[in-house]
């Protein structure tokens, strides 16, 4: 009874106190409810059920915004709207939507994506960690930015496009030197590699993890359709060991090229 809506219903005599601890609806309530609250309730109920959001505790403003995001899903994905853009357009505050929150996870579920671009420029530029000797002998494109946060390598240039945000790579000349892709060996990583290999850089090869190989403790079913013609014999042998439920995190991969 402390929230504004309840106070308003009490003032309009849609509900009345029978005693200090109980409230009853009046004969005015049903008309008010069906005309004012029921439509939103059904929309919220459908949204929560469809995307399994039962363990959340969103306020009405958040739920209204999530309903609008679902309605505009096609346009949001087509325009590659960033986290800040979505936050501004649907929550009226560029900083309202934050990574790691239940609300952020709900937006990902509704849009059926694994992440949102951090800002509106993520789709446009490539992050590059130049090598110490300035002229690279090898280029490694990384799915994640972990390697770019470490000290520079002597003769190896590291690229980071931003996970699945690879459309920008069509504007990048294919390296004339040896070219590798470093990624999680899972559905997403292998799917991205196949797309890059087929549509952008035919010369790129997967960087094969060296022993000892550390498998993720979290098992995950493989769903990506593997085009084995895009992989070396060594890569195929490793994939056959991983499928159907094991995978390797990029951060755990050991390789002589990455030794500082």
C-alpha positions in Angstrom: 0.0 0.0 0.0 3.0 2.3 0.0 3.4 2.4 -3.8 1.7 5.3 -5.8 -0.6 3.0 -7.8 -2.1 1.5 -4.7 -2.6 4.9 -3.1 -4.2 6.1 -6.3 -6.6 3.1 -6.3 -7.5 3.8 -2.7 -8.2 7.5 -3.4 -10.4 6.6 -6.4 -12.3 4.1 -4.2 -11.4 1.1 -6.5 -10.2 -0.6 -3.3 -11.1 -0.1 0.4 -9.7 -1.1 3.7 -11.8 -3.6 5.7 -9.4 -3.3 8.6 -5.7 -2.4 9.1 -4.3 -5.5 7.4 -6.8 -6.3 4.7 -7.9 -4.5 1.5 -10.9 -5.4 -0.8 -11.8 -4.3 -4.2 -15.1 -2.3 -4.8 -17.5 -2.7 -7.6 -15.5 0.0 -9.5 -12.3 -2.1 -9.6 -13.1 -4.6 -12.3 -13.8 -1.9 -14.9 -10.7 0.0 -14.0 -8.5 -3.1 -14.0 -9.7 -4.4 -17.4 -9.5 -1.0 -19.0 -6.2 0.2 -17.5 -4.0 -2.7 -16.1 -5.0 -5.9 -17.8 -3.4 -5.2 -21.2 0.0 -4.4 -19.7 -0.3 -7.4 -17.3 -0.8 -9.8 -20.2 2.1 -8.3 -22.2 4.4 -8.6 -19.2 3.2 -12.1 -18.4 3.8 -13.3 -22.0 7.3 -11.7 -22.0 8.3 -13.2 -18.7 7.1 -16.6 -19.7 8.6 -16.5 -23.2 12.1 -15.6 -22.1 12.1 -17.4 -18.7 12.5 -14.2 -16.7 10.6 -15.5 -13.6 13.6 -15.1 -11.4 13.7 -11.3 -12.0 12.2 -8.4 -10.2 11.8 -5.7 -12.8 9.7 -2.6 -12.2 6.9 -1.6 -14.6 9.1 0.9 -16.5 11.7 -1.8 -17.2 9.0 -4.2 -18.4 7.5 -1.6 -20.7 10.9 -1.0 -22.2 11.6 -4.7 -22.7 8.2 -5.1 -24.5 9.2 -2.3 -26.8 12.6 -3.9 -27.4 10.9 -7.1 -28.5 8.6 -5.3 -30.8 11.6 -3.5 -32.4 14.0 -6.4 -32.4 14.4 -6.5 -36.1 15.4 -2.8 -36.4 17.7 -3.0 -33.4 19.7 -5.9 -34.9 19.6 -4.4 -38.4 21.0 -1.1 -37.1 23.5 -2.9 -34.8 22.4 -0.6 -32.0 24.9 -0.4 -29.2 24.3 -0.8 -25.5 24.3 2.9 -24.9 21.9 3.5 -27.8 19.4 0.9 -26.5 19.8 2.3 -23.0 19.0 5.8 -24.2 16.2 4.9 -26.6 14.3 2.5 -24.3 15.3 3.4 -20.8 15.9 7.2 -21.2 19.4 7.1 -19.8 22.6 6.1 -21.6 24.1 4.6 -18.4 20.9 2.8 -17.2 21.6 -0.5 -19.0 24.8 -2.1 -17.5 26.6 -5.3 -18.3 26.2 -8.1 -15.8 22.8 -7.1 -14.6 19.6 -9.1 -14.8 18.2 -6.4 -17.1 21.1 -6.6 -19.5 20.7 -10.4 -19.6 17.0 -10.0 -20.3 17.8 -7.7 -23.3 20.3 -10.3 -24.6 17.7 -13.0 -24.3 15.1 -11.0 -26.2 17.4 -10.0 -29.0 18.9 -13.5 -29.1 22.5 -12.3 -29.0 25.4 -13.0 -26.7 26.6 -9.5 -26.2 25.9 -5.9 -27.2 28.5 -3.5 -28.7 29.8 -1.3 -25.9 29.5 1.9 -28.0 28.3 3.0 -31.4 31.8 2.8 -32.9 32.5 -0.8 -32.1 31.4 -1.9 -35.6 33.8 0.4 -37.3 37.4 -0.1 -36.1 39.9 -2.8 -35.5 42.0 -3.0 -32.3 45.7 -3.7 -33.1 48.6 -4.4 -30.8 51.7 -3.8 -32.9 54.7 -6.0 -32.4 58.0 -4.7 -30.9 59.9 -5.0 -34.2 57.2 -3.0 -36.1 57.2 -5.3 -39.1 55.2 -8.5 -38.2 56.1 -12.0 -39.4 52.8 -13.3 -38.2 49.3 -11.8 -37.6 46.9 -13.4 -35.1 43.2 -12.3 -35.1 41.8 -12.9 -31.6 38.1 -13.6 -30.8 38.6 -12.1 -27.3 40.9 -9.2 -26.2 42.8 -11.1 -23.5 46.1 -11.3 -25.5 46.0 -7.6 -26.5 46.0 -6.7 -22.8 49.4 -8.4 -22.3 52.9 -7.2 -23.3 53.7 -6.8 -27.0 55.2 -9.8 -28.8 58.5 -9.4 -30.8 57.3 -10.3 -34.3 53.6 -11.1 -34.0 50.9 -8.5 -34.5 47.6 -9.1 -32.6 44.2 -8.0 -33.9 40.8 -7.9 -32.1 37.6 -7.1 -34.0 35.2 -7.7 -31.2 34.0 -11.3 -31.1 31.3 -11.7 -33.7 31.6 -8.1 -35.0 33.6 -9.1 -38.0 31.8 -7.1 -40.8 34.5 -4.4 -40.5 37.1 -7.0 -41.6 35.9 -6.8 -45.2 37.6 -3.4 -45.4 40.9 -4.8 -44.1 43.5 -6.1 -46.6 44.4 -9.8 -46.1 47.9 -10.1 -44.5 50.7 -11.2 -46.7 52.4 -13.1 -43.8 51.2 -16.1 -41.9 47.7 -15.5 -40.5 46.0 -17.3 -37.6 42.7 -17.1 -35.7 42.8 -17.5 -31.9 39.4 -18.3 -30.4 37.3 -20.4 -28.0 37.0 -23.9 -29.4 33.2 -23.9 -29.0 30.1 -23.2 -31.0 30.6 -19.5 -31.2 34.3 -19.5 -31.8 34.3 -22.1 -34.5 31.3 -20.6 -36.2 33.0 -17.2 -36.4 36.2 -18.8 -37.8 34.3 -20.6 -40.5 32.6 -17.4 -41.6 35.9 -15.5 -41.7 37.6 -18.3 -43.6 34.8 -18.6 -46.2 33.9 -15.0 -46.7 36.8 -12.8 -45.7 40.3 -14.3 -45.4 40.8 -17.6 -47.2 44.4 -17.9 -46.0 43.6 -17.7 -42.2 44.2 -20.8 -40.2 43.1 -21.8 -36.7 45.8 -21.6 -34.0 46.0 -25.1 -32.6 46.3 -25.4 -28.8 49.4 -27.1 -27.7 49.6 -29.7 -24.9 48.6 -29.7 -22.1 45.1 -28.8 -23.4 42.8 -27.6 -20.7 39.2 -28.4 -21.3 36.4 -26.3 -19.8 34.7 -27.8 -16.7 31.4 -26.7 -18.0 30.1 -29.1 -20.6 28.2 -27.6 -23.6 26.6 -29.4 -26.5 28.0 -28.6 -30.0 25.4 -27.3 -32.4 27.5 -25.6 -35.1 27.6 -27.4 -38.4 31.2 -28.1 -39.1 32.6 -27.7 -42.6 35.7 -29.9 -42.3 37.1 -28.6 -45.6 38.0 -25.4 -43.8 40.2 -27.1 -41.2 43.7 -28.6 -41.1 44.1 -32.3 -40.3 45.4 -31.4 -36.8 42.4 -29.1 -36.2 40.0 -31.9 -37.3 41.6 -34.3 -34.9 41.1 -31.9 -32.0 37.5 -31.2 -33.0 36.7 -34.9 -33.0 38.0 -35.1 -29.4 35.9 -32.2 -28.3 32.6 -32.9 -30.0 29.8 -33.5 -28.7 30.2 -31.7 -25.4 33.7 -30.5 -24.6 35.3 -27.1 -25.4 38.4 -25.0 -24.8 38.5 -21.4 -23.6 40.8 -19.1 -25.5 42.4 -17.7 -22.3 43.6 -21.3 -21.5 45.2 -21.9 -24.8 49.0 -22.4 -24.7 51.1 -21.9 -27.9 54.7 -21.1 -28.6 53.7 -18.0 -30.7 52.1 -16.5 -27.6 55.0 -16.8 -25.2 56.3 -13.5 -23.9 
